[in-house]
Amino acid sequence: MSRISTSNRPLVGLTLDSEAAGGWSKFPWYALRQNYCDAVVKAGGLPVALPHEPDLAESYLQQLDGLIVTGGAFDVDPAIFGANARHATVSTKTRRTDFELAIARGALDRDLPVLGICGGQQLLNVVLGGALIQHIPGEVERPLAHEQPNPRDQAGHDVTLVAGTLLHSICRAETLAVNSAHHQAVKSVGAGVLVNATANDGVIEGIEAPGYRFCLGVQWHPEFSISSGDDAILKAFVTAADTNAVTAQHQNRVTHA
């Protein structure tokens, strides 16, 4: 299959949230905050939204140069990461999760750049063999306010970056002030996965998998551009996607020569 021309911008897929009928529409609807797309454009990419079609994940991936798994008001089903119990606060969206599992696994199989944001990091961690804290207040002693009371375009707390990691090299900082909008977090990571950021209460705030070209997750929302580190994260991801686009264009030329 030939690839879509993106006018020299790498094509970045963003997963959508979904809601049942009611509120914005009398029928089921998809949703994505505009600043996700704005951040991709600012970083040099061409954003495209990905409807929840698990059976079409491979077709999407044939066109994409990078994947962002976004956040949302829902949780990964604990059964997927082997939990024997389910906390009362857990709320799931089965079709969205099925799609995100399929496209994230497919992207990693292709070694496409992947960025997981907030709930997207949590899903990425599960795909990489890790497990999740189902409700921070129930498992973390004296936790920070990870569901911050102030607006999401403001910082809620600081995170400490781990020296020598991809995230540290991207942000070029020891700490970052970040926003925080989650009640779950990474509990354990899979083989070959590194923790690259933590909060002062010990909650894991970032992960990465060095075995892939670019595989990064952050628990906060860098699309709000609260710090220069946030902008650097999106820029590094889009740069990795652009490298993939150039490679794919070369392969297409060779195939059709």
ABEGO torsion letter per residue (X at the ends): XBBBBAGGBBBBBBBBBBBBBEEABABBBBBBBAAAAAAAAAAGBBBBBBBBBAAAAAAAAAABABBBBBBEBBBBBAAAAGBABBBAABBBBAAAAAAAAAAAAAAAAAGBBBBBBEAAAAAAAAAAGBBBBABAAAABBGBBBABBABBAABBABBBBBBBGBAAAAAAGBABBBBBBBBABBBABBBBGBBBABBBAAGBBABBBBAABABBBBBABBAAAGABAAAAAAAAAAAAAAAAAAAAAAAAAAAAAX
